[in-house]
């Protein structure tokens, strides 16, 4: 797994932006763009693994973590 060195800056509208070196250029992305990139990559990996197009997916984000869950 590659490690990315990033920095966080204030962008337009006081939104946080992630600054990375991407293809030898400094690029700025907001959280929505990064989330989209991660989901797109997961979709590509899944398609290659199962050998067919991914049409439907459920994304679940736990809203509450118990102390015991966090410690595992």
Backbone as CSV, one residue per row, in Angstrom:
resi,resn,N_x,N_y,N_z,CA_x,CA_y,CA_z,C_x,C_y,C_z
1,UNK,0.843,-1.174,0.000,0.000,0.000,0.000,0.893,1.245,0.000
2,UNK,0.586,2.176,-0.860,1.333,3.413,-0.914,0.929,4.316,0.247
3,UNK,1.893,5.033,0.765,1.615,6.059,1.756,1.651,7.407,1.055
4,UNK,0.657,8.218,1.309,0.585,9.532,0.689,0.904,10.586,1.731
5,UNK,1.753,11.505,1.371,2.045,12.632,2.231,1.131,13.773,1.796
6,UNK,0.299,14.209,2.713,-0.676,15.243,2.382,-0.565,16.387,3.377
7,UNK,-1.137,17.503,2.998,-1.325,18.580,3.949,-2.750,19.090,3.779
8,UNK,-3.268,19.687,4.827,-4.635,20.196,4.846,-4.566,21.720,4.866
9,UNK,-5.356,22.362,3.987,-5.393,23.822,3.942,-6.840,24.289,3.938
10,UNK,-7.041,25.573,4.160,-8.363,26.175,4.015,-8.559,26.550,2.551
11,UNK,-9.690,26.114,2.000,-9.986,26.411,0.609,-11.097,27.431,0.498
12,UNK,-11.688,27.547,-0.688,-12.792,28.479,-0.901,-13.954,28.183,0.058
13,UNK,-14.579,29.227,0.560,-15.702,29.047,1.463,-15.292,28.471,2.807
14,UNK,-14.010,28.591,3.151,-13.478,28.085,4.413,-13.555,26.559,4.520
15,UNK,-13.700,25.869,3.373,-13.707,24.411,3.358,-12.280,23.882,3.454
16,UNK,-12.132,22.727,4.076,-10.819,22.101,4.148,-10.498,21.437,2.817
17,UNK,-9.262,21.578,2.391,-8.791,20.975,1.154,-7.576,20.112,1.474
18,UNK,-7.457,18.999,0.766,-6.323,18.107,0.904,-5.384,18.387,-0.253
19,UNK,-4.121,18.667,0.058,-3.121,18.979,-0.963,-2.178,17.793,-1.085
20,UNK,-2.049,17.257,-2.297,-1.166,16.116,-2.550,-0.367,16.367,-3.818
21,UNK,0.738,15.674,-3.943,1.473,15.642,-5.209,0.909,14.479,-6.005
22,UNK,0.281,14.774,-7.123,-0.368,13.772,-7.954,0.157,13.912,-9.363
23,UNK,0.806,12.859,-9.848,1.403,12.862,-11.187,2.343,14.051,-11.345
24,UNK,3.218,14.226,-10.349,4.263,15.261,-10.340,3.727,16.690,-10.275
25,UNK,2.473,16.860,-9.908,1.911,18.195,-9.753,1.178,18.282,-8.432
26,UNK,1.205,19.470,-7.823,0.466,19.678,-6.586,-1.006,19.886,-6.920
27,UNK,-1.854,19.070,-6.337,-3.298,19.130,-6.584,-4.035,19.341,-5.263
28,UNK,-5.179,20.026,-5.325,-6.025,20.238,-4.158,-7.372,19.563,-4.395
29,UNK,-7.820,18.816,-3.380,-9.095,18.116,-3.479,-9.903,18.381,-2.213
30,UNK,-11.222,18.513,-2.366,-12.056,18.612,-1.169,-12.482,17.206,-0.749
31,UNK,-13.107,17.101,0.415,-13.455,15.794,0.983,-14.363,14.991,0.058
32,UNK,-15.293,15.648,-0.608,-16.201,14.943,-1.516,-15.444,14.319,-2.681
33,UNK,-14.460,15.037,-3.208,-13.669,14.490,-4.313,-12.847,13.276,-3.867
34,UNK,-12.258,13.369,-2.680,-11.464,12.252,-2.174,-12.360,11.036,-1.939
35,UNK,-13.531,11.261,-1.345,-14.477,10.155,-1.127,-14.869,9.512,-2.446
36,UNK,-15.134,10.324,-3.449,-15.491,9.813,-4.773,-14.365,8.985,-5.376
37,UNK,-13.133,9.457,-5.230,-11.977,8.719,-5.758,-11.824,7.365,-5.067
38,UNK,-12.008,7.350,-3.751,-11.883,6.096,-2.999,-12.956,5.110,-3.437
39,UNK,-14.206,5.564,-3.545,-15.287,4.670,-3.968,-15.090,4.177,-5.399
40,UNK,-14.600,5.040,-6.278,-14.328,4.641,-7.657,-13.258,3.556,-7.701
41,UNK,-12.203,3.722,-6.912,-11.134,2.722,-6.882,-11.648,1.393,-6.325
42,UNK,-12.465,1.449,-5.274,-13.055,0.228,-4.711,-13.903,-0.471,-5.765
43,UNK,-14.654,0.300,-6.544,-15.492,-0.277,-7.598,-14.633,-0.965,-8.662
44,UNK,-13.528,-0.322,-9.062,-12.633,-0.907,-10.063,-12.022,-2.217,-9.560
45,UNK,-11.570,-2.212,-8.312,-10.965,-3.416,-7.732,-11.995,-4.536,-7.645
46,UNK,-13.202,-4.199,-7.221,-14.266,-5.197,-7.107,-14.628,-5.774,-8.466
47,UNK,-14.747,-4.917,-9.466,-15.071,-5.381,-10.821,-14.010,-6.352,-11.328
48,UNK,-12.740,-6.023,-11.097,-11.657,-6.906,-11.534,-11.696,-8.229,-10.782
49,UNK,-12.035,-8.199,-9.516,-12.046,-9.403,-8.685,-13.203,-10.334,-9.043
50,UNK,-14.426,-9.764,-9.200,-15.584,-10.626,-9.464,-15.820,-10.850,-10.958
51,UNK,-15.174,-10.041,-11.788,-15.263,-10.249,-13.232,-16.548,-9.770,-13.869
52,UNK,-17.301,-8.905,-13.207,-18.495,-8.336,-13.811,-18.715,-6.926,-13.272
53,UNK,-19.594,-6.210,-13.937,-19.858,-4.822,-13.580,-20.604,-4.729,-12.255
54,UNK,-20.199,-3.782,-11.444,-20.878,-3.507,-10.177,-21.958,-2.471,-10.459
55,UNK,-23.218,-2.854,-10.207,-24.334,-1.954,-10.497,-24.942,-1.355,-9.238
56,UNK,-25.006,-2.121,-8.174,-25.646,-1.659,-6.943,-24.720,-1.931,-5.761
57,UNK,-24.700,-1.000,-4.844,-23.841,-1.159,-3.673,-24.507,-0.471,-2.477
58,UNK,-24.251,-1.011,-1.318,-24.723,-0.395,-0.079,-23.501,0.038,0.709
59,UNK,-23.470,1.308,1.075,-22.386,1.846,1.895,-22.976,2.155,3.259
60,UNK,-22.365,1.587,4.279,-22.872,1.779,5.636,-21.817,2.490,6.469
61,UNK,-22.215,3.557,7.102,-21.316,4.284,7.991,-21.929,4.259,9.381
62,UNK,-21.223,3.645,10.307,-21.717,3.552,11.667,-21.747,4.940,12.286
63,UNK,-22.884,5.307,12.838,-23.032,6.635,13.432,-22.537,6.682,14.865
64,UNK,-22.455,5.538,15.519,-22.058,5.520,16.914,-21.160,4.326,17.174
65,UNK,-20.043,4.564,17.795,-19.118,3.497,18.146,-19.057,3.363,19.659
66,UNK,-19.192,2.159,20.150,-19.024,1.934,21.576,-17.535,1.919,21.904
67,UNK,-17.220,2.161,23.145,-15.827,2.141,23.587,-15.205,0.780,23.291
68,UNK,-15.957,-0.278,23.548,-15.448,-1.633,23.322,-15.132,-1.848,21.839
69,UNK,-15.989,-1.346,20.953,-15.757,-1.490,19.514,-14.490,-0.748,19.099
70,UNK,-14.320,0.463,19.606,-13.155,1.261,19.256,-11.864,0.579,19.693
71,UNK,-11.895,-0.106,20.811,-10.697,-0.722,21.364,-10.326,-2.037,20.674
72,UNK,-11.166,-2.561,19.783,-10.836,-3.816,19.102,-10.168,-3.567,17.779
